[in-house]
């Protein structure tokens, strides 16, 4: 629709977590560096953030940054029982038939992790939306996976990504053993006003436009209504482009942002 009108090759504010569009604010760049370090060192890392802060996009950017020496295991729906979790990990590791009982599955996972290690590959288990893990028992299975190690190194990295309540949950005493395994932590807070402007311009550049499209007052209004939350920025900015196109506006001004913000949020 509006792409040709605004000189874009694709939609710049899509809801999909495309790592090409990741704007590396200082917060996001630091969080990504910590995730990469934890995976390289085969450690356990925790990333938290508010809804829409860019956690999922960051997880995809992490996977994209890994070379062929890494074997990522991504779980995006962790509402799993302990047995379901182990079977899912086994399947993503390439074990089509890991057995039915817990002992056999764990033995199969251990053997596969060692086989990958012998082939010069490192494994990273990445749990997105980890606040949805249903109970302590499933978290306990995750902790036990980190027991798979050699004398000098672990056989896998464990990346837990979730909303702020995940950190609160893991701070409780029943999760002490798991919490003590966490080597690195990061928290994604909303973007500030300047970062919001840079975020919008970055996504427009990736989508094919190099010249300004939102004026300074529009950027200020966009930050005011979104609070610097990337998902809300995408919703408002995407709708603003639709409205601007509909009214033949060559640039997006604050009045367009105000109009769409009332209907978008």
Buried (B, 14 or more C-beta within 10 A) or exposed (E): EBBEBBEBEEBBBEEEBBBEBBBBBEBBEEBBEBBBBBBBBBBBBBBBBBEBBBBBBBBBBBBEEBEEEBBBBBBEEBEBEBBBBBBBBBEBBEBEEBBEEEEBBBEBBBBBBEEBBEEEEBBBBBBBBBBBBBEBEBBBBBBBBBEBEEEEEBBBBBBBBBBBEBBEBBEEEEBEEBBEBBBBBBBBEBBBEEBBBBBBBBBBEBBEBEEBBBBEEBBBBBBBBBBBBBBBBBBBBBBBBEBBBEEEBEEBBBBBBBBBBEEBE
